[in-house]
Amino acid sequence: MDPTVMAILAVTELIGKYGVPAALQIITTWDVEEPTVDDWEALKLKSAEDYFKE
Amino acid sequence: MKHVRVSGVLALVVLLAFMVSCTGNFQKNSYRGLGAMSVSYDVALKSAADLHKQGYISDEGKAEIIKVANSYKDAHNAAVQAFQDYLNAPADQKETKEGQAKVAMQASLAFYQELLGILTKNGVYGEPVEPWF
């Protein structure tokens, strides 16, 4: 299968299963070639309590 | 308890990412692995909060999820910090810092698996995605 078609199908599947924001975040993370200190900082997680307050 | 299927937990993605991280560019692949885990954590916790709001997860379940999720969060953030330390380390300390980062990453994976167990027990589970990368 053509790589472009495969990529489109994969992205469509990701969006369908996890939603646009999560899909974009996965793609963005995957696209980083040389992660900087700031890139790493963006991966830090917030406290679980925060999710239940929203 | 009624189990509700929620697209959220990317178990297979994470396992694949960690398998990939064993080879090739150590730092880049570790970044991808921890990145996938951070997305998974975010989506899963949002799903758990929604289910709790709808009454599918009890207050006891919520407390259990929060406790384990915070343990995972601490381990994950420690692993991220270890990689930042590795990046900032002088050349003669790189090897030591790399070893510490690998240990921290493995520890975070153990906590992640525990979190998956608690989420599944409380009815939050998702379908693994195909290894498209």
N, CA and C atoms of all chains as a GROMACS GRO file, in nm:
protein
  561
    1MET      N    1   0.084  -0.120   0.000
    1MET     CA    2   0.000   0.000   0.000
    1MET      C    3   0.088   0.126   0.000
    2ASP      N    4   0.041   0.227  -0.066
    2ASP     CA    5   0.115   0.353  -0.072
    2ASP      C    6   0.136   0.411   0.069
    3PRO      N    7   0.258   0.453   0.102
    3PRO     CA    8   0.284   0.505   0.238
    3PRO      C    9   0.195   0.623   0.277
    4THR      N   10   0.162   0.708   0.180
    4THR     CA   11   0.077   0.823   0.211
    4THR      C   12  -0.063   0.776   0.252
    5VAL      N   13  -0.113   0.677   0.178
    5VAL     CA   14  -0.246   0.623   0.211
    5VAL      C   15  -0.242   0.558   0.349
    6MET      N   16  -0.133   0.484   0.375
    6MET     CA   17  -0.119   0.419   0.507
    6MET      C   18  -0.118   0.524   0.618
    7ALA      N   19  -0.044   0.632   0.594
    7ALA     CA   20  -0.036   0.738   0.696
    7ALA      C   21  -0.173   0.801   0.721
    8ILE      N   22  -0.246   0.826   0.613
    8ILE     CA   23  -0.379   0.887   0.627
    8ILE      C   24  -0.472   0.793   0.704
    9LEU      N   25  -0.466   0.665   0.669
    9LEU     CA   26  -0.550   0.567   0.740
    9LEU      C   27  -0.514   0.560   0.889
   10ALA      N   28  -0.383   0.561   0.915
   10ALA     CA   29  -0.338   0.552   1.054
   10ALA      C   30  -0.384   0.673   1.136
   11VAL      N   31  -0.368   0.790   1.078
   11VAL     CA   32  -0.409   0.912   1.149
   11VAL      C   33  -0.560   0.913   1.170
   12THR      N   34  -0.634   0.872   1.067
   12THR     CA   35  -0.780   0.866   1.079
   12THR      C   36  -0.821   0.771   1.192
   13GLU      N   37  -0.751   0.657   1.199
   13GLU     CA   38  -0.782   0.560   1.304
   13GLU      C   39  -0.752   0.615   1.442
   14LEU      N   40  -0.639   0.683   1.453
   14LEU     CA   41  -0.601   0.743   1.582
   14LEU      C   42  -0.706   0.845   1.627
   15ILE      N   43  -0.746   0.931   1.534
   15ILE     CA   44  -0.845   1.034   1.567
   15ILE      C   45  -0.977   0.970   1.607
   16GLY      N   46  -1.016   0.867   1.532
   16GLY     CA   47  -1.142   0.798   1.561
   16GLY      C   48  -1.143   0.734   1.698
   17LYS      N   49  -1.029   0.679   1.738
   17LYS     CA   50  -1.024   0.607   1.865
   17LYS      C   51  -0.998   0.696   1.985
   18TYR      N   52  -0.914   0.797   1.966
   18TYR     CA   53  -0.869   0.873   2.083
   18TYR      C   54  -0.905   1.021   2.080
   19GLY      N   55  -0.961   1.068   1.971
   19GLY     CA   56  -0.996   1.209   1.960
   19GLY      C   57  -0.882   1.289   1.900
   20VAL      N   58  -0.916   1.406   1.851
   20VAL     CA   59  -0.819   1.490   1.780
   20VAL      C   60  -0.702   1.534   1.869
   21PRO      N   61  -0.727   1.586   1.991
   21PRO     CA   62  -0.613   1.636   2.071
   21PRO      C   63  -0.511   1.527   2.103
   22ALA      N   64  -0.560   1.408   2.142
   22ALA     CA   65  -0.468   1.299   2.177
   22ALA      C   66  -0.392   1.252   2.054
   23ALA      N   67  -0.462   1.243   1.941
   23ALA     CA   68  -0.396   1.200   1.818
   23ALA      C   69  -0.287   1.298   1.777
   24LEU      N   70  -0.318   1.427   1.787
   24LEU     CA   71  -0.218   1.529   1.750
   24LEU      C   72  -0.097   1.523   1.843
   25GLN      N   73  -0.125   1.497   1.971
   25GLN     CA   74  -0.015   1.493   2.067
   25GLN      C   75   0.078   1.374   2.038
   26ILE      N   76   0.018   1.261   2.003
   26ILE     CA   77   0.099   1.144   1.970
   26ILE      C   78   0.184   1.173   1.846
   27ILE      N   79   0.120   1.231   1.745
   27ILE     CA   80   0.191   1.260   1.620
   27ILE      C   81   0.304   1.360   1.645
   28THR      N   82   0.274   1.464   1.723
   28THR     CA   83   0.375   1.566   1.752
   28THR      C   84   0.493   1.505   1.826
   29THR      N   85   0.464   1.421   1.924
   29THR     CA   86   0.571   1.357   2.001
   29THR      C   87   0.657   1.271   1.909
   30TRP      N   88   0.587   1.202   1.818
   30TRP     CA   89   0.659   1.109   1.732
   30TRP      C   90   0.746   1.181   1.631
   31ASP      N   91   0.716   1.308   1.604
   31ASP     CA   92   0.784   1.383   1.500
   31ASP      C   93   0.910   1.452   1.549
   32VAL      N   94   0.933   1.453   1.678
   32VAL     CA   95   1.050   1.522   1.732
   32VAL      C   96   1.175   1.439   1.706
   33GLU      N   97   1.273   1.499   1.642
   33GLU     CA   98   1.396   1.426   1.608
   33GLU      C   99   1.497   1.428   1.723
   34GLU      N  100   1.520   1.547   1.777
   34GLU     CA  101   1.616   1.562   1.886
   34GLU      C  102   1.547   1.634   2.001
   35PRO      N  103   1.486   1.562   2.093
   35PRO     CA  104   1.412   1.629   2.200
   35PRO      C  105   1.500   1.719   2.286
   36THR      N  106   1.451   1.841   2.308
   36THR     CA  107   1.524   1.937   2.391
   36THR      C  108   1.474   1.925   2.535
   37VAL      N  109   1.536   2.000   2.625
   37VAL     CA  110   1.492   2.001   2.764
   37VAL      C  111   1.346   2.046   2.772
   38ASP      N  112   1.309   2.144   2.689
   38ASP     CA  113   1.170   2.192   2.688
   38ASP      C  114   1.073   2.086   2.635
   39ASP      N  115   1.116   2.012   2.533
   39ASP     CA  116   1.032   1.902   2.482
   39ASP      C  117   1.005   1.802   2.594
   40TRP      N  118   1.111   1.769   2.668
   40TRP     CA  119   1.095   1.674   2.779
   40TRP      C  120   1.002   1.733   2.885
   41GLU      N  121   1.019   1.862   2.912
   41GLU     CA  122   0.937   1.925   3.016
   41GLU      C  123   0.788   1.911   2.985
   42ALA      N  124   0.756   1.920   2.855
   42ALA     CA  125   0.616   1.912   2.813
   42ALA      C  126   0.554   1.775   2.841
   43LEU      N  127   0.637   1.676   2.864
   43LEU     CA  128   0.584   1.540   2.891
   43LEU      C  129   0.546   1.518   3.037
   44LYS      N  130   0.582   1.614   3.123
   44LYS     CA  131   0.552   1.594   3.265
   44LYS      C  132   0.401   1.595   3.289
   45LEU      N  133   0.359   1.513   3.380
   45LEU     CA  134   0.215   1.491   3.404
   45LEU      C  135   0.165   1.574   3.521
   46LYS      N  136   0.036   1.607   3.513
   46LYS     CA  137  -0.025   1.677   3.627
   46LYS      C  138  -0.088   1.574   3.722
   47SER      N  139  -0.118   1.622   3.840
   47SER     CA  140  -0.171   1.534   3.944
   47SER      C  141  -0.306   1.475   3.905
   48ALA      N  142  -0.331   1.351   3.950
   48ALA     CA  143  -0.457   1.282   3.916
   48ALA      C  144  -0.579   1.356   3.972
   49GLU      N  145  -0.562   1.419   4.088
   49GLU     CA  146  -0.675   1.491   4.148
   49GLU      C  147  -0.728   1.600   4.054
   50ASP      N  148  -0.639   1.660   3.980
   50ASP     CA  149  -0.679   1.771   3.891
   50ASP      C  150  -0.783   1.728   3.789
   51TYR      N  151  -0.775   1.604   3.743
   51TYR     CA  152  -0.871   1.557   3.643
   51TYR      C  153  -1.012   1.546   3.702
   52PHE      N  154  -1.018   1.512   3.829
   52PHE     CA  155  -1.149   1.492   3.892
   52PHE      C  156  -1.209   1.624   3.940
   53LYS      N  157  -1.129   1.730   3.936
   53LYS     CA  158  -1.181   1.862   3.973
   53LYS      C  159  -1.246   1.931   3.854
   54GLU      N  160  -1.207   1.891   3.731
   54GLU     CA  161  -1.251   1.961   3.609
   54GLU      C  162  -1.400   1.941   3.585
   55MET      N  163  -2.037  -0.426   3.878
   55MET     CA  164  -2.022  -0.292   3.823
   55MET      C  165  -2.037  -0.297   3.670
   56LYS      N  166  -2.102  -0.200   3.619
   56LYS     CA  167  -2.119  -0.192   3.474
   56LYS      C  168  -1.988  -0.147   3.411
   57HIS      N  169  -1.942  -0.225   3.317
   57HIS     CA  170  -1.818  -0.187   3.249
   57HIS      C  171  -1.851  -0.105   3.126
   58VAL      N  172  -1.785   0.004   3.114
   58VAL     CA  173  -1.807   0.093   3.000
   58VAL      C  174  -1.679   0.098   2.918
   59ARG      N  175  -1.693   0.073   2.792
   59ARG     CA  176  -1.575   0.074   2.708
   59ARG      C  177  -1.538   0.217   2.673
   60VAL      N  178  -1.419   0.252   2.704
   60VAL     CA  179  -1.372   0.387   2.678
   60VAL      C  180  -1.243   0.379   2.597
   61SER      N  181  -1.239   0.452   2.487
   61SER     CA  182  -1.114   0.458   2.412
   61SER      C  183  -1.017   0.541   2.494
   62GLY      N  184  -0.918   0.481   2.546
   62GLY     CA  185  -0.830   0.560   2.631
   62GLY      C  186  -0.694   0.501   2.658
   63VAL      N  187  -0.688   0.378   2.693
   63VAL     CA  188  -0.562   0.325   2.744
   63VAL      C  189  -0.484   0.260   2.631
   64LEU      N  190  -0.369   0.316   2.603
   64LEU     CA  191  -0.293   0.271   2.486
   64LEU      C  192  -0.188   0.168   2.526
   65ALA      N  193  -0.232   0.060   2.587
   65ALA     CA  194  -0.136  -0.037   2.641
   65ALA      C  195  -0.038  -0.086   2.536
   66LEU      N  196  -0.089  -0.125   2.423
   66LEU     CA  197  -0.002  -0.183   2.323
   66LEU      C  198   0.094  -0.080   2.266
   67VAL      N  199   0.046   0.040   2.250
   67VAL     CA  200   0.132   0.148   2.199
   67VAL      C  201   0.253   0.164   2.289
   68VAL      N  202   0.227   0.166   2.418
   68VAL     CA  203   0.334   0.188   2.514
   68VAL      C  204   0.433   0.072   2.513
   69LEU      N  205   0.380  -0.048   2.510
   69LEU     CA  206   0.470  -0.163   2.509
   69LEU      C  207   0.556  -0.163   2.383
   70LEU      N  208   0.495  -0.130   2.271
   70LEU     CA  209   0.570  -0.123   2.146
   70LEU      C  210   0.675  -0.014   2.152
   71ALA      N  211   0.634   0.098   2.209
   71ALA     CA  212   0.727   0.210   2.220
   71ALA      C  213   0.847   0.172   2.304
   72PHE      N  214   0.823   0.098   2.410
   72PHE     CA  215   0.935   0.059   2.496
   72PHE      C  216   1.022  -0.047   2.430
   73MET      N  217   0.959  -0.133   2.350
   73MET     CA  218   1.039  -0.230   2.276
   73MET      C  219   1.130  -0.157   2.178
   74VAL      N  220   1.072  -0.054   2.112
   74VAL     CA  221   1.150   0.025   2.017
   74VAL      C  222   1.263   0.098   2.090
   75SER      N  223   1.234   0.142   2.212
   75SER     CA  224   1.333   0.222   2.284
   75SER      C  225   1.457   0.141   2.322
   76CYS      N  226   1.448   0.010   2.310
   76CYS     CA  227   1.564  -0.073   2.342
   76CYS      C  228   1.669  -0.069   2.231
   77THR      N  229   1.630  -0.021   2.114
   77THR     CA  230   1.724  -0.019   2.002
   77THR      C  231   1.731   0.122   1.945
   78GLY      N  232   1.829   0.143   1.859
   78GLY     CA  233   1.837   0.270   1.787
   78GLY      C  234   1.873   0.386   1.876
   79ASN      N  235   1.819   0.505   1.843
   79ASN     CA  236   1.850   0.627   1.916
   79ASN      C  237   1.785   0.622   2.055
   80PHE      N  238   1.868   0.604   2.154
   80PHE     CA  239   1.820   0.585   2.291
   80PHE      C  240   1.730   0.700   2.337
   81GLN      N  241   1.776   0.820   2.319
   81GLN     CA  242   1.701   0.934   2.371
   81GLN      C  243   1.571   0.958   2.294
   82LYS      N  244   1.578   0.954   2.163
   82LYS     CA  245   1.459   0.982   2.081
   82LYS      C  246   1.351   0.877   2.105
   83ASN      N  247   1.392   0.752   2.109
   83ASN     CA  248   1.292   0.646   2.128
   83ASN      C  249   1.234   0.646   2.268
   84SER      N  250   1.315   0.682   2.365
   84SER     CA  251   1.262   0.694   2.502
   84SER      C  252   1.162   0.808   2.510
   85TYR      N  253   1.194   0.915   2.438
   85TYR     CA  254   1.102   1.030   2.434
   85TYR      C  255   0.968   0.988   2.374
   86ARG      N  256   0.974   0.911   2.268
   86ARG     CA  257   0.849   0.863   2.206
   86ARG      C  258   0.771   0.774   2.302
   87GLY      N  259   0.842   0.686   2.371
   87GLY     CA  260   0.775   0.596   2.466
   87GLY      C  261   0.707   0.672   2.578
   88LEU      N  262   0.781   0.763   2.640
   88LEU     CA  263   0.723   0.840   2.750
   88LEU      C  264   0.615   0.935   2.699
   89GLY      N  265   0.630   0.981   2.574
   89GLY     CA  266   0.526   1.067   2.514
   89GLY      C  267   0.396   0.990   2.497
   90ALA      N  268   0.405   0.867   2.448
   90ALA     CA  269   0.285   0.785   2.432
   90ALA      C  270   0.220   0.758   2.567
   91MET      N  271   0.304   0.736   2.670
   91MET     CA  272   0.249   0.710   2.803
   91MET      C  273   0.182   0.835   2.860
   92SER      N  274   0.236   0.952   2.830
   92SER     CA  275   0.173   1.074   2.884
   92SER      C  276   0.037   1.098   2.819
   93VAL      N  277   0.026   1.069   2.689
   93VAL     CA  278  -0.104   1.082   2.621
   93VAL      C  279  -0.202   0.981   2.680
   94SER      N  280  -0.154   0.861   2.699
   94SER     CA  281  -0.238   0.755   2.754
   94SER      C  282  -0.291   0.792   2.893
   95TYR      N  283  -0.202   0.844   2.977
   95TYR     CA  284  -0.239   0.887   3.112
   95TYR      C  285  -0.347   0.994   3.106
   96ASP      N  286  -0.325   1.092   3.018
   96ASP     CA  287  -0.418   1.204   3.007
   96ASP      C  288  -0.557   1.157   2.963
   97VAL      N  289  -0.561   1.078   2.858
   97VAL     CA  290  -0.690   1.030   2.806
   97VAL      C  291  -0.759   0.939   2.908
   98ALA      N  292  -0.682   0.850   2.970
   98ALA     CA  293  -0.740   0.756   3.066
   98ALA      C  294  -0.796   0.828   3.189
   99LEU      N  295  -0.722   0.928   3.239
   99LEU     CA  296  -0.770   1.000   3.358
   99LEU      C  297  -0.893   1.084   3.326
  100LYS      N  298  -0.896   1.142   3.205
  100LYS     CA  299  -1.015   1.216   3.165
  100LYS      C  300  -1.135   1.122   3.156
  101SER      N  301  -1.112   1.004   3.101
  101SER     CA  302  -1.220   0.905   3.090
  101SER      C  303  -1.268   0.862   3.228
  102ALA      N  304  -1.173   0.838   3.319
  102ALA     CA  305  -1.209   0.796   3.455
  102ALA      C  306  -1.290   0.905   3.525
  103ALA      N  307  -1.249   1.030   3.507
  103ALA     CA  308  -1.322   1.141   3.571
  103ALA      C  309  -1.464   1.150   3.515
  104ASP      N  310  -1.479   1.132   3.384
  104ASP     CA  311  -1.613   1.134   3.321
  104ASP      C  312  -1.700   1.022   3.376
  105LEU      N  313  -1.640   0.903   3.385
  105LEU     CA  314  -1.717   0.788   3.434
  105LEU      C  315  -1.757   0.806   3.581
  106HIS      N  316  -1.669   0.866   3.658
  106HIS     CA  317  -1.702   0.893   3.798
  106HIS      C  318  -1.818   0.993   3.808
  107LYS      N  319  -1.811   1.094   3.721
  107LYS     CA  320  -1.917   1.196   3.719
  107LYS      C  321  -2.052   1.134   3.683
  108GLN      N  322  -2.047   1.035   3.595
  108GLN     CA  323  -2.171   0.969   3.551
  108GLN      C  324  -2.216   0.859   3.647
  109GLY      N  325  -2.137   0.834   3.749
  109GLY     CA  326  -2.175   0.735   3.849
  109GLY      C  327  -2.132   0.593   3.820
  110TYR      N  328  -2.050   0.574   3.716
  110TYR     CA  329  -2.003   0.439   3.683
  110TYR      C  330  -1.884   0.396   3.769
  111ILE      N  331  -1.814   0.494   3.825
  111ILE     CA  332  -1.702   0.463   3.914
  111ILE      C  333  -1.737   0.518   4.052
  112SER      N  334  -1.723   0.432   4.153
  112SER     CA  335  -1.757   0.473   4.290
  112SER      C  336  -1.652   0.568   4.347
  113ASP      N  337  -1.684   0.626   4.463
  113ASP     CA  338  -1.586   0.712   4.529
  113ASP      C  339  -1.464   0.632   4.572
  114GLU      N  340  -1.488   0.505   4.611
  114GLU     CA  341  -1.374   0.419   4.649
  114GLU      C  342  -1.285   0.392   4.528
  115GLY      N  343  -1.350   0.366   4.415
  115GLY     CA  344  -1.276   0.344   4.290
  115GLY      C  345  -1.196   0.466   4.251
  116LYS      N  346  -1.259   0.581   4.266
  116LYS     CA  347  -1.191   0.707   4.234
  116LYS      C  348  -1.066   0.724   4.322
  117ALA      N  349  -1.082   0.698   4.451
  117ALA     CA  350  -0.968   0.714   4.543
  117ALA      C  351  -0.855   0.617   4.506
  118GLU      N  352  -0.893   0.496   4.467
  118GLU     CA  353  -0.794   0.396   4.429
  118GLU      C  354  -0.720   0.440   4.302
  119ILE      N  355  -0.795   0.489   4.206
  119ILE     CA  356  -0.735   0.535   4.079
  119ILE      C  357  -0.641   0.653   4.106
  120ILE      N  358  -0.685   0.747   4.187
  120ILE     CA  359  -0.602   0.865   4.215
  120ILE      C  360  -0.471   0.825   4.282
  121LYS      N  361  -0.480   0.732   4.377
  121LYS     CA  362  -0.360   0.689   4.450
  121LYS      C  363  -0.257   0.627   4.354
  122VAL      N  364  -0.303   0.534   4.272
  122VAL     CA  365  -0.211   0.464   4.181
  122VAL      C  366  -0.164   0.559   4.070
  123ALA      N  367  -0.257   0.642   4.020
  123ALA     CA  368  -0.221   0.735   3.913
  123ALA      C  369  -0.114   0.833   3.961
  124ASN      N  370  -0.124   0.877   4.084
  124ASN     CA  371  -0.022   0.970   4.135
  124ASN      C  372   0.113   0.901   4.154
  125SER      N  373   0.110   0.774   4.191
  125SER     CA  374   0.237   0.699   4.200
  125SER      C  375   0.300   0.691   4.061
  126TYR      N  376   0.216   0.663   3.962
  126TYR     CA  377   0.268   0.658   3.825
  126TYR      C  378   0.319   0.796   3.781
  127LYS      N  379   0.240   0.898   3.812
  127LYS     CA  380   0.280   1.034   3.773
  127LYS      C  381   0.417   1.069   3.830
  128ASP      N  382   0.439   1.035   3.957
  128ASP     CA  383   0.569   1.065   4.020
  128ASP      C  384   0.683   0.990   3.949
  129ALA      N  385   0.658   0.862   3.918
  129ALA     CA  386   0.761   0.782   3.851
  129ALA      C  387   0.787   0.834   3.710
  130HIS      N  388   0.679   0.871   3.641
  130HIS     CA  389   0.692   0.923   3.504
  130HIS      C  390   0.771   1.054   3.505
  131ASN      N  391   0.732   1.144   3.594
  131ASN     CA  392   0.800   1.274   3.599
  131ASN      C  393   0.947   1.259   3.642
  132ALA      N  394   0.973   1.159   3.726
  132ALA     CA  395   1.112   1.132   3.766
  132ALA      C  396   1.192   1.083   3.645
  133ALA      N  397   1.129   1.003   3.562
  133ALA     CA  398   1.197   0.954   3.441
  133ALA      C  399   1.224   1.070   3.345
  134VAL      N  400   1.124   1.157   3.328
  134VAL     CA  401   1.142   1.274   3.241
  134VAL      C  402   1.257   1.360   3.295
  135GLN      N  403   1.259   1.380   3.425
  135GLN     CA  404   1.366   1.461   3.486
  135GLN      C  405   1.502   1.395   3.465
  136ALA      N  406   1.505   1.263   3.472
  136ALA     CA  407   1.631   1.190   3.452
  136ALA      C  408   1.684   1.213   3.310
  137PHE      N  409   1.592   1.220   3.214
  137PHE     CA  410   1.636   1.247   3.077
  137PHE      C  411   1.682   1.392   3.061
  138GLN      N  412   1.618   1.484   3.131
  138GLN     CA  413   1.664   1.623   3.126
  138GLN      C  414   1.804   1.633   3.188
  139ASP      N  415   1.824   1.559   3.298
  139ASP     CA  416   1.957   1.558   3.361
  139ASP      C  417   2.061   1.500   3.266
  140TYR      N  418   2.020   1.396   3.194
  140TYR     CA  419   2.110   1.334   3.096
  140TYR      C  420   2.149   1.435   2.989
  141LEU      N  421   2.049   1.511   2.941
  141LEU     CA  422   2.077   1.611   2.837
  141LEU      C  423   2.173   1.718   2.886
  142ASN      N  424   2.156   1.759   3.012
  142ASN     CA  425   2.236   1.868   3.067
  142ASN      C  426   2.371   1.823   3.122
  143ALA      N  427   2.393   1.693   3.125
  143ALA     CA  428   2.514   1.642   3.189
  143ALA      C  429   2.637   1.668   3.103
  144PRO      N  430   2.752   1.695   3.169
  144PRO     CA  431   2.876   1.707   3.093
  144PRO      C  432   2.915   1.570   3.034
  145ALA      N  433   2.999   1.574   2.933
  145ALA     CA  434   3.032   1.452   2.858
  145ALA      C  435   3.080   1.337   2.947
  146ASP      N  436   3.157   1.368   3.049
  146ASP     CA  437   3.211   1.260   3.132
  146ASP      C  438   3.106   1.196   3.223
  147GLN      N  439   2.989   1.258   3.232
  147GLN     CA  440   2.882   1.199   3.316
  147GLN      C  441   2.767   1.141   3.235
  148LYS      N  442   2.779   1.150   3.103
  148LYS     CA  443   2.668   1.106   3.016
  148LYS      C  444   2.631   0.959   3.040
  149GLU      N  445   2.734   0.876   3.049
  149GLU     CA  446   2.708   0.732   3.062
  149GLU      C  447   2.632   0.702   3.191
  150THR      N  448   2.676   0.764   3.300
  150THR     CA  449   2.610   0.745   3.430
  150THR      C  450   2.466   0.793   3.423
  151LYS      N  451   2.446   0.911   3.366
  151LYS     CA  452   2.311   0.968   3.358
  151LYS      C  453   2.221   0.885   3.267
  152GLU      N  454   2.278   0.830   3.162
  152GLU     CA  455   2.201   0.745   3.072
  152GLU      C  456   2.151   0.621   3.147
  153GLY      N  457   2.240   0.564   3.226
  153GLY     CA  458   2.201   0.447   3.305
  153GLY      C  459   2.089   0.480   3.403
  154GLN      N  460   2.102   0.595   3.467
  154GLN     CA  461   1.998   0.637   3.563
  154GLN      C  462   1.865   0.661   3.491
  155ALA      N  463   1.872   0.719   3.372
  155ALA     CA  464   1.749   0.745   3.297
  155ALA      C  465   1.681   0.614   3.257
  156LYS      N  466   1.761   0.516   3.217
  156LYS     CA  467   1.702   0.386   3.179
  156LYS      C  468   1.634   0.320   3.298
  157VAL      N  469   1.697   0.326   3.414
  157VAL     CA  470   1.638   0.268   3.535
  157VAL      C  471   1.507   0.339   3.569
  158ALA      N  472   1.509   0.472   3.560
  158ALA     CA  473   1.388   0.550   3.591
  158ALA      C  474   1.275   0.517   3.493
  159MET      N  475   1.311   0.498   3.366
  159MET     CA  476   1.210   0.466   3.266
  159MET      C  477   1.148   0.329   3.293
  160GLN      N  478   1.230   0.233   3.330
  160GLN     CA  479   1.177   0.100   3.360
  160GLN      C  480   1.086   0.104   3.483
  161ALA      N  481   1.125   0.185   3.580
  161ALA     CA  482   1.041   0.198   3.700
  161ALA      C  483   0.906   0.258   3.665
  162SER      N  484   0.906   0.357   3.575
  162SER     CA  485   0.779   0.419   3.537
  162SER      C  486   0.690   0.319   3.464
  163LEU      N  487   0.750   0.229   3.387
  163LEU     CA  488   0.670   0.128   3.316
  163LEU      C  489   0.600   0.034   3.415
  164ALA      N  490   0.671  -0.001   3.522
  164ALA     CA  491   0.611  -0.088   3.624
  164ALA      C  492   0.489  -0.020   3.687
  165PHE      N  493   0.502   0.107   3.718
  165PHE     CA  494   0.389   0.181   3.775
  165PHE      C  495   0.276   0.196   3.673
  166TYR      N  496   0.315   0.210   3.547
  166TYR     CA  497   0.212   0.225   3.442
  166TYR      C  498   0.128   0.098   3.432
  167GLN      N  499   0.194  -0.016   3.441
  167GLN     CA  500   0.120  -0.143   3.433
  167GLN      C  501   0.025  -0.156   3.552
  168GLU      N  502   0.068  -0.110   3.666
  168GLU     CA  503  -0.020  -0.111   3.784
  168GLU      C  504  -0.140  -0.020   3.761
  169LEU      N  505  -0.115   0.095   3.702
  169LEU     CA  506  -0.225   0.188   3.673
  169LEU      C  507  -0.325   0.125   3.575
  170LEU      N  508  -0.273   0.058   3.472
  170LEU     CA  509  -0.363  -0.008   3.377
  170LEU      C  510  -0.453  -0.108   3.448
  171GLY      N  511  -0.396  -0.182   3.543
  171GLY     CA  512  -0.473  -0.280   3.617
  171GLY      C  513  -0.587  -0.217   3.696
  172ILE      N  514  -0.557  -0.108   3.763
  172ILE     CA  515  -0.659  -0.040   3.844
  172ILE      C  516  -0.768   0.019   3.754
  173LEU      N  517  -0.726   0.077   3.641
  173LEU     CA  518  -0.825   0.136   3.549
  173LEU      C  519  -0.917   0.027   3.493
  174THR      N  520  -0.858  -0.083   3.453
  174THR     CA  521  -0.939  -0.194   3.398
  174THR      C  522  -1.035  -0.246   3.503
  175LYS      N  523  -0.986  -0.260   3.626
  175LYS     CA  524  -1.070  -0.308   3.736
  175LYS      C  525  -1.192  -0.217   3.755
  176ASN      N  526  -1.172  -0.088   3.729
  176ASN     CA  527  -1.281   0.008   3.749
  176ASN      C  528  -1.358   0.038   3.621
  177GLY      N  529  -1.336  -0.040   3.519
  177GLY     CA  530  -1.417  -0.027   3.398
  177GLY      C  531  -1.366   0.072   3.296
  178VAL      N  532  -1.241   0.118   3.312
  178VAL     CA  533  -1.183   0.208   3.212
  178VAL      C  534  -1.083   0.127   3.132
  179TYR      N  535  -1.116   0.100   3.011
  179TYR     CA  536  -1.021   0.028   2.927
  179TYR      C  537  -1.042   0.067   2.782
  180GLY      N  538  -0.938   0.046   2.706
  180GLY     CA  539  -0.946   0.087   2.564
  180GLY      C  540  -0.894  -0.022   2.474
  181GLU      N  541  -0.901   0.008   2.351
  181GLU     CA  542  -0.859  -0.089   2.249
  181GLU      C  543  -0.720  -0.051   2.202
  182PRO      N  544  -0.627  -0.146   2.204
  182PRO     CA  545  -0.493  -0.110   2.157
  182PRO      C  546  -0.494  -0.074   2.010
  183VAL      N  547  -0.407   0.017   1.972
  183VAL     CA  548  -0.402   0.057   1.832
  183VAL      C  549  -0.293  -0.024   1.759
  184GLU      N  550  -0.303  -0.026   1.630
  184GLU     CA  551  -0.205  -0.100   1.550
  184GLU      C  552  -0.071  -0.026   1.552
  185PRO      N  553   0.038  -0.101   1.540
  185PRO     CA  554   0.170  -0.035   1.539
  185PRO      C  555   0.197   0.033   1.407
  186TRP      N  556   0.143   0.152   1.393
  186TRP     CA  557   0.156   0.223   1.265
  186TRP      C  558   0.287   0.297   1.251
  187PHE      N  559   0.364   0.308   1.360
  187PHE     CA  560   0.490   0.382   1.349
  187PHE      C  561   0.608   0.286   1.351
   0.00000   0.00000   0.00000
